[in-house]
Structures are given as C-alpha cells and as structure tokens.
Amino acid sequence: MSSDRKPELRRSVTPWGSFSWGYSDVGADIFVGLGLVLGAAAGASNVAFLFAGIVYVCIGLAYTELAATYPVAGGGQYFVLRGLGDIFGFIAGWAVLLDFTIDIALFSWSCVDYLSELLPQVGAPFHPWSHFILVVGLIVGLCVLNIIGVRESTAFNGFVSALDVVSETAILSLGFLFAFSPNLLVHTMQTSWPTPFEFMKGISLAIVSFVGLESISQAAEETQRPASVIPRTSTALILTILIFALSYANLALGMHTWHPIPLDAHGHPQMLWQWLGNNDNNGKAVALIAREVPYWGAIAAFYVPVLGAILLLISSNSGVFGSSRIAYAMSSGGLLPSIFQRVHARYRTPMISLVVFTAVALIEVIFAALPSLSPAMATLYAKHFNGESGIGFLGDLYAFGAATSYSFVFVALVALRLTDPLSPRKFKIPINIPMRFRGESVEFPVVAVIGFIGMTAILAFTLITHPIGRIAGPAWIIFGIILYFIYRKRKRLPLFGSRKRDWRSEQIEILRRAGELELMDEYVANVRASDVRRTGTTED
Amino acid sequence: MRIIRTVLSLGMIVIGVIVVAQMARYPIAASFTGIILGLAMIALGTVRLRALYDRSGRT
C-alpha cells in the first residue's frame, strides 16, 4: 500500500444520515420559496410549484442515477466534466458555485427573517441596518467556523431534519383538516390567476424550492454502499420535498386563517396568499402560515421560527462548505487554479476557497440590502430592476444558477448513457429507449429529454422575467469563462478540448473506494467483454 | 419499529388515494395539482414499503 495515496473521506453515513443530509439542505428551500412564489404567481402558485416540481423530480432522478453510478463529491460539475468535457464541466461547476454563494447569502438572510418573528428588532422592514449587520455577522461566523474545521454533525442534521419532518407534517395535516377549503382554493385560483409574465416569474422562483441536489452526490461520497442506499434515500427525499411544496402551496391558497389577516399597506383587506407573499413577509412565509393553523398555531408560533432559522442556517453553512469543496474538486480537475486547493497550515481546511466564496456571498448581500439601506438606491433599483431587492434579488440569481447547472446535468446524463454504457447502473431513470451506439447496447433516457426541455423553459423564464438575473447571471458565467481561458492558456491546457483522462481506471477506483466491489467486478467484466467484441483480444 | 413504519407508509398511501379521489371532483387546474400531490404520496408510501420489505440491497 503506497503512502502517498490521497486521503479519503470516511464512509460512515447511514441511510437515515444520507436522507437527513439532503433534507437539511433541500428541505430549507420551501421556507424561502413559498413566500417568493406566492408573491409572484398569486392564484397559480400551486401550478407554478407543480411545473417546477415535475422538472425537479426529473433532475432529482438524474442526480440519483448519476450519484449511484459515480459516487464522488464533485456532483453536477463532475458528471458534466465526465460526460461533456472540461469546458462544459467548468461552466456547470461555475454555475453551481454561483448557487452556493447565493445559498450562503439567501439562507442567512432568510434565517434572520425567521428570527425576526420572535425578535422584531432585527426585522428587515423596520430595522434594515440591524438585519443587515446580523446577516453579515452570520455569514462571517460560518466562514470562520468552516476555516477552523467545525462542521455540524450528521447526528445534529438528523435530529433537526426529523423534527422538521414531524413539525411540517403536523402543520399541513392540521391545516388541511381544520382550515382548508377546496372551494376557497378553486375560488382563489379563478379570481387571482396571474398574467403569463407573473406566472413565468412564479415558475422560475418555484425552482428555488428545489435547489440543493448537490447534497445527494456529496452524501454519496460518504455513504456506505452508495449504489444501494442512495437511490432509496434520494427517491424518498425527492418525493417528501415535492409533497411539502405542493401541500404548502395549496394550503396557502385555500386556507381560512385562525386570526384576522392584517390590512395591506393601503388599508385594504387582503387574502392569506397576498399577506404571505408581500415584501415584508415573503422571507418567513412558513412561520406565518404555521401560526394561522387552528390550535397547533398557538405552539407553532413559537417554535417554527426557531426551527426554520436553524434549518436555514444549516443550509447556509452547506453553501459555505459546498462552495469550498466544489472549488477544490474543480481545481483538482484542472478547471480552476491550484490556489483553491491550498489548505490552512494549522486547520487543514481550504481557507482561500472559503474566504473567496464567502466574500462573493457578502457582495451579493450588500447588493440585495442596498435599497433598504439607502433611499437613493431604492429609487435606482425601482427604475432599473423593477424594485427587486432583498430575497427577491437573491432568488433571481439562485434560479439562474440552478437552471443553468441542472440543464447541463440532463445533457451529461444522456451523454454518459451513450458514451459510458459499461458502468453498472444499479438505479436507472424509468422510460428508456434501447438502441445501439458505437457498437454498444445503450438505453436512451426519455425523462432526461423531458427534464431538459422543462429546465430550459425555466431558464428562459428566468431570463425573461428577472432583470437582475438576466444581467448578473450571464455576467458571472462570462467572467468565469474568461478566467478559465486565462488559466488554461497559462497552464498550456486545451482551451476548448479536454485533458486526457483514464476514465476506466478512475471508475474502478471510484467503485473500490465506495466499497461496491460487486459493481467493480461487473464493470471490469463489462470492459473486458467490450474489448473482446471490439478487438478480439483480452486486456489484462 | 418496523410495524410503525409499515403503518405510516400504508397511511401515506391511503391518504394519497383519498387526496386523489377528493381533488378529482374540482376544476382542472386545482384537481391536477391535487392529483399529483396524491400520487406523490402514494409513490412515497410505496417506496418506503419497498425499502422496508425488499432486503436485496441492504447493507
């Protein structure tokens, strides 16, 4: 055994740990997404969630197949690199990095919004400076904790996730039992149906509720027997998140509230969804809806804001941790300069990556907070960006990054099905067309094509309806591509082509490290049989 | 523990069936989201049941 073997992550995550890892990341999204979508899509919010949810199920299944086949932590960036080559792998990874930085900013922002339910002194509408300072403090604090190597434990994630699943189930069950009226839902949908523009905006924001699937592949790297465990846990995760999102949207549109809803800013009566979706409340919509559930709401009013804040903080932390890990993986793959692999001498953590991407998140928070901090900036934003600020501003960019990277993952799935049919796939997306490609039997994934069309539509909706997303999102990608070209030229690596890699040896090593020895043997047998078919000789 | 999980999974399937049956009575947009919600519940209950009783891939 050589002593210079790369250090490996310990595979100690159990099936429940794998589920809760994903849930603490993706499960937090509904706490942010609900208010944003209600504010944009009004009476069609449930349909917006449904559209985004169907696309999300497709991308979730794609991630599940890819993470079970290639259980490495690089996630979308790795799949795209392997399927489509270096430059597309870079673009997908760079878009994921944008998402992770937004993840840090958006969830810290929303965490403070939820806390403001119990501590009005930090509420953004009336105390913008204290809100801003607390958000910045949380982000800097998370960065410092990650630099010194403190991470939330899997047990803690599991506890919070279990508590949240029970809590959300109670809120939704009691809400549907005691306060939901299907007739009110139908009435709201008929009388408050949005314009096509608002509907498109709602759909593009609904995808915010389903972002974070990178955690599936990150969990795959540390799960025992990932090819067996990941499909089960991530299918349950995908369905749980979908059920919660659709349930909340339907409940918000068809619920009779326990207390009278406050009048709007002009003194007019408003409906529940309007109250939840306005700029003052859209960052804490789940806490407010929980408060309005008969009986249970009396208790939920106290603990849901705290539970939401903890879950959002964990999600924000996963952005800090994930961005450094993705940057590390991209740097190892020759897509980013090696500076992003440099680790702190004492703490052995990727300090430079952590500081750089936390700094990007802080810049995003400043841009999001400017209108609330300065009336002059509020006028400027109203003139050029439809007045979008706060979590609306961050949600714009989040939707762009997610839609871009997910679109590439669908294409990578199709490419890998065609170019790497020999890797054993313990889980396959359903509905496939058997065909032959370059002399091998392959299965063409129809669901990936459907998902790609849906995700491209969401990307188009984002570009059409978000004035900030359509400028800052592509600007981020172009800036990254320029950096990539400069770096590749300096290192004399191909600009548009890919470095030569021995994927076969790498796949054997991946399966060996994962403990999937049966799959490793199956892969080696497939490779040998393929070589025999092609050349008539065996390769040892 | 296994019995509790089985009951919860079966409960999820039953609630899913009720949601589908109830929401199918309403106009198309509302019923469609409700039906998909119910179907997702049925699928989740089925996935959990399979995970409980299919031991072929267990670690």
Contacts between the chains, C-beta under 8 A, distances in Angstrom:
chain1	res1	chain2	res2	distance
A	15	B	59	7.9
A	44	B	29	7.4
A	46	B	30	7.7
A	46	B	33	4.4
A	47	B	29	5.7
A	47	B	32	7.7
A	47	B	33	6.1
A	49	B	33	7.7
A	50	B	32	7.1
A	50	B	33	4.9
A	50	B	36	5.8
A	53	B	36	7.5
A	54	B	36	7.7
A	182	B	22	7.2
A	182	B	23	7.2
A	182	B	26	5.8
A	182	B	30	7.2
A	185	B	26	7.7
A	185	B	30	5.6
A	186	B	26	5.5
A	186	B	27	5.8
A	186	B	30	5.0
A	189	B	27	7.7
A	189	B	29	5.8
A	189	B	30	5.6
A	190	B	27	7.7
A	224	B	59	5.4
A	225	B	57	7.8
A	225	B	59	4.5
A	228	B	57	3.8
A	228	B	58	7.3
A	228	B	59	6.4
A	229	B	57	7.9
A	229	B	59	6.6
A	232	B	47	7.1
A	232	B	51	4.9
A	232	B	57	7.7
A	235	B	47	5.2
A	236	B	44	6.4
A	236	B	47	5.6
A	236	B	48	6.5
A	236	B	51	7.4
A	239	B	40	5.3
A	239	B	43	5.6
A	239	B	44	4.0
A	239	B	47	6.7
A	240	B	44	6.5
A	242	B	40	5.1
A	243	B	37	6.5
A	243	B	40	5.0
A	243	B	41	5.9
A	243	B	44	6.5
A	246	B	33	6.1
A	246	B	36	6.7
A	246	B	37	4.3
A	246	B	40	7.0
A	247	B	37	6.4
A	249	B	33	7.5
A	250	B	33	6.3
A	250	B	34	6.8
A	250	B	37	6.9
A	426	B	57	7.4
